[in-house]
Amino acid sequence: MYAKQYEITLPADYDMETIRKRVSESGHLLDDRAGLGLKAYVIRERGIDGSPVNQYAPFYLWNDTGAMAHFLVGGGGFQNIVRDFGRPVARHWTGIACHAGPARTALPRAASRRLTPIPSDADPDGAGLGLSALIEHETEQLQRLCGHEGVHTAALAVDPHHWQLLRFVLWADSSAPDEEATERYEVLHLSAPGLGDLPEGRGW
């Protein structure tokens, strides 16, 4: 499993109905994309749910990195973003764990993201296993979070370049009840052709 997200921050006076219309007209195009676990078409609106910006920030979980590469650089869809908005930074993370929640059969309406730096001194006893212990703890926390009745899908992933940990959760609730979230989103559409193929539990 591989996670990917790009963030398109829009002007403060941007009419977000433009993005809603875009998704309503074309969101279905990836509903049967081979190699894709899920794509959540998510937005943030300035002044809503604590957001300081207007933003379109699609989030992906890929089962096949070749399919992800085709989407990004092989003319598989990302060219439409480049054409309409310019080329945003596409952040990516190696998957650590993924869980289906009790609300997996519902349509998610909200999402939460928690991005946290992994401290450079995460190895207090000098054995070299401090990072593993931290990830183990985060994996257990993710599993506990998935007991919440509103969780559709929850994923944990790591960026080993910037040493940053990502937790992304899809919720059936209209607002993400995640007190630890650094960002909250509205879900406009979910394409999930390979949802059943996403790993359950830790990825190793």
Phi and psi restraints in degrees (value plus and minus 20) as a CYANA .aco file:
   2 TYR   PHI    -153.6  -113.6
   2 TYR   PSI     113.7   153.7
   3 ALA   PHI    -122.8   -82.8
   3 ALA   PSI     125.0   165.0
   4 LYS   PHI    -166.5  -126.5
   4 LYS   PSI     124.2   164.2
   5 GLN   PHI    -174.6  -134.6
   5 GLN   PSI     119.7   159.7
   6 TYR   PHI    -144.9  -104.9
   6 TYR   PSI     126.7   166.7
   7 GLU   PHI    -138.3   -98.3
   7 GLU   PSI     101.5   141.5
   8 ILE   PHI    -128.9   -88.9
   8 ILE   PSI      81.8   121.8
   9 THR   PHI    -105.9   -65.9
   9 THR   PSI     108.3   148.3
  10 LEU   PHI    -129.9   -89.9
  10 LEU   PSI     143.4   183.4
  11 PRO   PHI     -78.4   -38.4
  11 PRO   PSI     135.3   175.3
  12 ALA   PHI     -81.4   -41.4
  12 ALA   PSI     -49.0    -9.0
  13 ASP   PHI    -120.6   -80.6
  13 ASP   PSI      -5.0    35.0
  14 TYR   PHI     -87.5   -47.5
  14 TYR   PSI     116.5   156.5
  15 ASP   PHI    -101.4   -61.4
  15 ASP   PSI      85.3   125.3
  16 MET   PHI     -88.6   -48.6
  16 MET   PSI     -30.7     9.3
  17 GLU   PHI     -83.8   -43.8
  17 GLU   PSI     -43.3    -3.3
  18 THR   PHI     -83.1   -43.1
  18 THR   PSI     -61.7   -21.7
  19 ILE   PHI     -90.8   -50.8
  19 ILE   PSI     -60.9   -20.9
  20 ARG   PHI     -78.2   -38.2
  20 ARG   PSI     -63.1   -23.1
  21 LYS   PHI     -86.1   -46.1
  21 LYS   PSI     -61.0   -21.0
  22 ARG   PHI     -77.5   -37.5
  22 ARG   PSI     -66.9   -26.9
  23 VAL   PHI     -89.0   -49.0
  23 VAL   PSI     -60.2   -20.2
  24 SER   PHI     -83.6   -43.6
  24 SER   PSI     -50.3   -10.3
  25 GLU   PHI    -107.0   -67.0
  25 GLU   PSI     -51.1   -11.1
  26 SER   PHI    -146.9  -106.9
  26 SER   PSI     -23.1    16.9
  27 GLY   PHI     -79.5   -39.5
  27 GLY   PSI     -48.3    -8.3
  28 HIS   PHI     -92.2   -52.2
  28 HIS   PSI     -31.6     8.4
  29 LEU   PHI     -84.3   -44.3
  29 LEU   PSI     -42.8    -2.8
  30 LEU   PHI    -124.1   -84.1
  30 LEU   PSI      -8.9    31.1
  31 ASP   PHI     -84.1   -44.1
  31 ASP   PSI     -40.0     0.0
  32 ASP   PHI    -146.5  -106.5
  32 ASP   PSI       4.8    44.8
  33 ARG   PHI     -90.9   -50.9
  33 ARG   PSI     101.0   141.0
  34 ALA   PHI     -82.8   -42.8
  34 ALA   PSI     117.4   157.4
  35 GLY   PHI      68.5   108.5
  35 GLY   PSI     -31.3     8.7
  36 LEU   PHI    -112.8   -72.8
  36 LEU   PSI     105.7   145.7
  37 GLY   PHI     -94.6   -54.6
  37 GLY   PSI     -78.4   -38.4
  38 LEU   PHI    -176.9  -136.9
  38 LEU   PSI     134.0   174.0
  39 LYS   PHI    -149.9  -109.9
  39 LYS   PSI     101.3   141.3
  40 ALA   PHI    -121.3   -81.3
  40 ALA   PSI      97.1   137.1
  41 TYR   PHI    -103.4   -63.4
  41 TYR   PSI      77.7   117.7
  42 VAL   PHI    -136.7   -96.7
  42 VAL   PSI     129.7   169.7
  43 ILE   PHI    -154.2  -114.2
  43 ILE   PSI     137.8   177.8
  44 ARG   PHI    -141.6  -101.6
  44 ARG   PSI     120.2   160.2
  45 GLU   PHI    -135.7   -95.7
  45 GLU   PSI     113.1   153.1
  46 ARG   PHI     -75.5   -35.5
  46 ARG   PSI     107.4   147.4
  47 GLY   PHI      66.4   106.4
  47 GLY   PSI     -22.1    17.9
  48 ILE   PHI    -132.4   -92.4
  48 ILE   PSI     110.1   150.1
  49 ASP   PHI      34.9    74.9
  49 ASP   PSI      14.8    54.8
  50 GLY   PHI      62.6   102.6
  50 GLY   PSI     -14.5    25.5
  51 SER   PHI     -97.3   -57.3
  51 SER   PSI     111.5   151.5
  52 PRO   PHI    -107.5   -67.5
  52 PRO   PSI     -24.1    15.9
  53 VAL   PHI    -158.9  -118.9
  53 VAL   PSI     141.5   181.5
  54 ASN   PHI    -111.4   -71.4
  54 ASN   PSI     110.6   150.6
  55 GLN   PHI    -174.2  -134.2
  55 GLN   PSI     118.7   158.7
  56 TYR   PHI    -128.7   -88.7
  56 TYR   PSI     101.6   141.6
  57 ALA   PHI    -161.6  -121.6
  57 ALA   PSI      46.5    86.5
  58 PRO   PHI     -75.8   -35.8
  58 PRO   PSI     120.2   160.2
  59 PHE   PHI    -142.0  -102.0
  59 PHE   PSI     116.8   156.8
  60 TYR   PHI    -145.9  -105.9
  60 TYR   PSI     124.8   164.8
  61 LEU   PHI    -140.5  -100.5
  61 LEU   PSI      97.3   137.3
  62 TRP   PHI    -122.7   -82.7
  62 TRP   PSI     118.5   158.5
  63 ASN   PHI    -109.0   -69.0
  63 ASN   PSI     -42.3    -2.3
  64 ASP   PHI    -150.5  -110.5
  64 ASP   PSI      93.9   133.9
  65 THR   PHI     -88.9   -48.9
  65 THR   PSI     -45.1    -5.1
  66 GLY   PHI     -85.6   -45.6
  66 GLY   PSI     -60.7   -20.7
  67 ALA   PHI     -86.1   -46.1
  67 ALA   PSI     -56.3   -16.3
  68 MET   PHI     -84.3   -44.3
  68 MET   PSI     -62.2   -22.2
  69 ALA   PHI     -83.5   -43.5
  69 ALA   PSI     -60.7   -20.7
  70 HIS   PHI     -82.7   -42.7
  70 HIS   PSI     -61.2   -21.2
  71 PHE   PHI     -81.4   -41.4
  71 PHE   PSI     -63.8   -23.8
  72 LEU   PHI     -95.4   -55.4
  72 LEU   PSI     -68.4   -28.4
  73 VAL   PHI    -144.7  -104.7
  73 VAL   PSI     -21.8    18.2
  74 GLY   PHI    -127.0   -87.0
  74 GLY   PSI      -1.8    38.2
  75 GLY   PHI      57.3    97.3
  75 GLY   PSI       3.9    43.9
  76 GLY   PHI    -111.5   -71.5
  76 GLY   PSI     -14.0    26.0
  77 GLY   PHI     126.8   166.8
  77 GLY   PSI     -55.3   -15.3
  78 PHE   PHI     -84.0   -44.0
  78 PHE   PSI     -42.0    -2.0
  79 GLN   PHI     -81.0   -41.0
  79 GLN   PSI     -44.9    -4.9
  80 ASN   PHI     -91.2   -51.2
  80 ASN   PSI     -55.6   -15.6
  81 ILE   PHI     -85.9   -45.9
  81 ILE   PSI     -66.2   -26.2
  82 VAL   PHI     -79.8   -39.8
  82 VAL   PSI     -62.9   -22.9
  83 ARG   PHI     -81.6   -41.6
  83 ARG   PSI     -62.3   -22.3
  84 ASP   PHI    -113.0   -73.0
  84 ASP   PSI     -46.5    -6.5
  85 PHE   PHI    -148.8  -108.8
  85 PHE   PSI     -23.2    16.8
  86 GLY   PHI      67.4   107.4
  86 GLY   PSI     157.3   197.3
  87 ARG   PHI    -115.5   -75.5
  87 ARG   PSI      86.8   126.8
  88 PRO   PHI    -101.0   -61.0
  88 PRO   PSI     142.6   182.6
  89 VAL   PHI     -87.5   -47.5
  89 VAL   PSI     109.2   149.2
  90 ALA   PHI    -121.8   -81.8
  90 ALA   PSI      82.9   122.9
  91 ARG   PHI     -98.2   -58.2
  91 ARG   PSI     128.1   168.1
  92 HIS   PHI    -166.5  -126.5
  92 HIS   PSI     131.9   171.9
  93 TRP   PHI    -161.0  -121.0
  93 TRP   PSI     123.1   163.1
  94 THR   PHI     -99.4   -59.4
  94 THR   PSI     109.9   149.9
  95 GLY   PHI     -87.1   -47.1
  95 GLY   PSI     119.2   159.2
  96 ILE   PHI    -131.7   -91.7
  96 ILE   PSI     -66.5   -26.5
  97 ALA   PHI    -174.7  -134.7
  97 ALA   PSI     134.6   174.6
  98 CYS   PHI    -169.7  -129.7
  98 CYS   PSI     121.3   161.3
  99 HIS   PHI    -158.5  -118.5
  99 HIS   PSI     121.4   161.4
 100 ALA   PHI    -102.7   -62.7
 100 ALA   PSI     117.9   157.9
 101 GLY   PHI    -119.9   -79.9
 101 GLY   PSI     156.1   196.1
 102 PRO   PHI     -80.9   -40.9
 102 PRO   PSI     -43.0    -3.0
 103 ALA   PHI    -119.9   -79.9
 103 ALA   PSI       5.7    45.7
 104 ARG   PHI     -79.0   -39.0
 104 ARG   PSI     -50.9   -10.9
 105 THR   PHI    -104.1   -64.1
 105 THR   PSI     -28.4    11.6
 106 ALA   PHI    -107.0   -67.0
 106 ALA   PSI     141.0   181.0
 107 LEU   PHI    -102.1   -62.1
 107 LEU   PSI     102.6   142.6
 108 PRO   PHI     -87.3   -47.3
 108 PRO   PSI     121.2   161.2
 109 ARG   PHI    -134.6   -94.6
 109 ARG   PSI     -37.3     2.7
 110 ALA   PHI    -162.8  -122.8
 110 ALA   PSI     143.4   183.4
 111 ALA   PHI    -165.3  -125.3
 111 ALA   PSI     134.7   174.7
 112 SER   PHI    -151.5  -111.5
 112 SER   PSI     127.1   167.1
 113 ARG   PHI    -149.3  -109.3
 113 ARG   PSI     117.2   157.2
 114 ARG   PHI    -145.0  -105.0
 114 ARG   PSI      96.8   136.8
 115 LEU   PHI    -129.6   -89.6
 115 LEU   PSI     103.6   143.6
 116 THR   PHI    -155.5  -115.5
 116 THR   PSI     118.8   158.8
 117 PRO   PHI     -92.1   -52.1
 117 PRO   PSI     124.6   164.6
 118 ILE   PHI    -110.8   -70.8
 118 ILE   PSI      97.3   137.3
 119 PRO   PHI     -82.1   -42.1
 119 PRO   PSI     124.8   164.8
 120 SER   PHI     -89.4   -49.4
 120 SER   PSI     -40.0     0.0
 121 ASP   PHI    -121.2   -81.2
 121 ASP   PSI      17.4    57.4
 122 ALA   PHI    -102.0   -62.0
 122 ALA   PSI       5.8    45.8
 123 ASP   PHI    -155.8  -115.8
 123 ASP   PSI      48.2    88.2
 124 PRO   PHI     -82.8   -42.8
 124 PRO   PSI     -49.0    -9.0
 125 ASP   PHI    -116.1   -76.1
 125 ASP   PSI     -19.8    20.2
 126 GLY   PHI      54.5    94.5
 126 GLY   PSI      -6.6    33.4
 127 ALA   PHI    -106.8   -66.8
 127 ALA   PSI     -28.3    11.7
 128 GLY   PHI      65.7   105.7
 128 GLY   PSI     -19.4    20.6
 129 LEU   PHI    -127.9   -87.9
 129 LEU   PSI      -9.8    30.2
 130 GLY   PHI     -81.3   -41.3
 130 GLY   PSI     -59.2   -19.2
 131 LEU   PHI     -83.0   -43.0
 131 LEU   PSI     -63.1   -23.1
 132 SER   PHI     -81.5   -41.5
 132 SER   PSI     -60.0   -20.0
 133 ALA   PHI     -86.0   -46.0
 133 ALA   PSI     -60.4   -20.4
 134 LEU   PHI     -83.4   -43.4
 134 LEU   PSI     -65.2   -25.2
 135 ILE   PHI     -85.0   -45.0
 135 ILE   PSI     -58.7   -18.7
 136 GLU   PHI     -79.8   -39.8
 136 GLU   PSI     -64.0   -24.0
 137 HIS   PHI     -82.7   -42.7
 137 HIS   PSI     -64.6   -24.6
 138 GLU   PHI     -86.1   -46.1
 138 GLU   PSI     -55.8   -15.8
 139 THR   PHI     -84.7   -44.7
 139 THR   PSI     -62.0   -22.0
 140 GLU   PHI     -85.1   -45.1
 140 GLU   PSI     -59.1   -19.1
 141 GLN   PHI     -83.3   -43.3
 141 GLN   PSI     -60.6   -20.6
 142 LEU   PHI     -81.4   -41.4
 142 LEU   PSI     -63.5   -23.5
 143 GLN   PHI     -83.0   -43.0
 143 GLN   PSI     -59.9   -19.9
 144 ARG   PHI     -85.9   -45.9
 144 ARG   PSI     -61.2   -21.2
 145 LEU   PHI     -79.4   -39.4
 145 LEU   PSI     -54.1   -14.1
 146 CYS   PHI     -90.7   -50.7
 146 CYS   PSI     -24.6    15.4
 147 GLY   PHI     -97.9   -57.9
 147 GLY   PSI     -32.9     7.1
 148 HIS   PHI     -85.7   -45.7
 148 HIS   PSI     112.3   152.3
 149 GLU   PHI     -82.9   -42.9
 149 GLU   PSI     -40.2    -0.2
 150 GLY   PHI    -110.6   -70.6
 150 GLY   PSI     -22.2    17.8
 151 VAL   PHI     -98.3   -58.3
 151 VAL   PSI     108.2   148.2
 152 HIS   PHI    -109.5   -69.5
 152 HIS   PSI     -78.3   -38.3
 153 THR   PHI    -169.3  -129.3
 153 THR   PSI     121.8   161.8
 154 ALA   PHI    -153.4  -113.4
 154 ALA   PSI     118.5   158.5
 155 ALA   PHI    -155.2  -115.2
 155 ALA   PSI     128.2   168.2
 156 LEU   PHI    -145.1  -105.1
 156 LEU   PSI     115.0   155.0
 157 ALA   PHI    -170.3  -130.3
 157 ALA   PSI     142.0   182.0
 158 VAL   PHI    -149.7  -109.7
 158 VAL   PSI     121.2   161.2
 159 ASP   PHI    -122.5   -82.5
 159 ASP   PSI      83.7   123.7
 160 PRO   PHI    -102.0   -62.0
 160 PRO   PSI     -18.2    21.8
 161 HIS   PHI    -104.3   -64.3
 161 HIS   PSI     -73.1   -33.1
 162 HIS   PHI    -115.8   -75.8
 162 HIS   PSI     -20.5    19.5
 163 TRP   PHI      29.1    69.1
 163 TRP   PSI      49.9    89.9
 164 GLN   PHI    -153.4  -113.4
 164 GLN   PSI     121.7   161.7
 165 LEU   PHI    -127.7   -87.7
 165 LEU   PSI     114.3   154.3
 166 LEU   PHI    -134.1   -94.1
 166 LEU   PSI     112.1   152.1
 167 ARG   PHI    -143.7  -103.7
 167 ARG   PSI     102.7   142.7
 168 PHE   PHI    -145.4  -105.4
 168 PHE   PSI     109.7   149.7
 169 VAL   PHI    -151.2  -111.2
 169 VAL   PSI     112.2   152.2
 170 LEU   PHI    -117.1   -77.1
 170 LEU   PSI     116.9   156.9
 171 TRP   PHI    -144.8  -104.8
 171 TRP   PSI     124.1   164.1
 172 ALA   PHI     -97.3   -57.3
 172 ALA   PSI     -39.9     0.1
 173 ASP   PHI     -88.9   -48.9
 173 ASP   PSI     137.2   177.2
 174 SER   PHI     -93.7   -53.7
 174 SER   PSI     -39.4     0.6
 175 SER   PHI    -156.3  -116.3
 175 SER   PSI     118.5   158.5
 176 ALA   PHI     -92.2   -52.2
 176 ALA   PSI      94.4   134.4
 177 PRO   PHI    -104.6   -64.6
 177 PRO   PSI      39.0    79.0
 178 ASP   PHI    -138.3   -98.3
 178 ASP   PSI      82.1   122.1
 179 GLU   PHI     -86.8   -46.8
 179 GLU   PSI     -41.6    -1.6
 180 GLU   PHI    -113.4   -73.4
 180 GLU   PSI     -19.8    20.2
 181 ALA   PHI     -84.0   -44.0
 181 ALA   PSI     120.1   160.1
 182 THR   PHI    -113.4   -73.4
 182 THR   PSI     -41.0    -1.0
 183 GLU   PHI    -162.2  -122.2
 183 GLU   PSI     125.5   165.5
 184 ARG   PHI    -145.2  -105.2
 184 ARG   PSI     123.9   163.9
 185 TYR   PHI    -152.0  -112.0
 185 TYR   PSI     140.0   180.0
 186 GLU   PHI    -119.4   -79.4
 186 GLU   PSI     115.7   155.7
 187 VAL   PHI    -115.5   -75.5
 187 VAL   PSI     100.2   140.2
 188 LEU   PHI    -109.6   -69.6
 188 LEU   PSI     -50.8   -10.8
 189 HIS   PHI    -182.8  -142.8
 189 HIS   PSI     131.3   171.3
 190 LEU   PHI    -146.8  -106.8
 190 LEU   PSI      99.1   139.1
 191 SER   PHI    -116.6   -76.6
 191 SER   PSI     104.5   144.5
 192 ALA   PHI    -161.0  -121.0
 192 ALA   PSI      38.0    78.0
 193 PRO   PHI     -86.3   -46.3
 193 PRO   PSI     -49.8    -9.8
 194 GLY   PHI    -135.7   -95.7
 194 GLY   PSI      10.2    50.2
 195 LEU   PHI     -77.7   -37.7
 195 LEU   PSI     -62.0   -22.0
 196 GLY   PHI     -90.6   -50.6
 196 GLY   PSI     -35.2     4.8
 197 ASP   PHI    -113.1   -73.1
 197 ASP   PSI     -28.2    11.8
 198 LEU   PHI     -82.8   -42.8
 198 LEU   PSI     123.1   163.1
 199 PRO   PHI     -83.8   -43.8
 199 PRO   PSI     126.1   166.1
 200 GLU   PHI    -126.6   -86.6
 200 GLU   PSI     102.4   142.4
 201 GLY   PHI      70.4   110.4
 201 GLY   PSI    -180.8  -140.8
 202 ARG   PHI     -88.9   -48.9
 202 ARG   PSI     132.4   172.4
 203 GLY   PHI    -109.5   -69.5
 203 GLY   PSI      -8.3    31.7
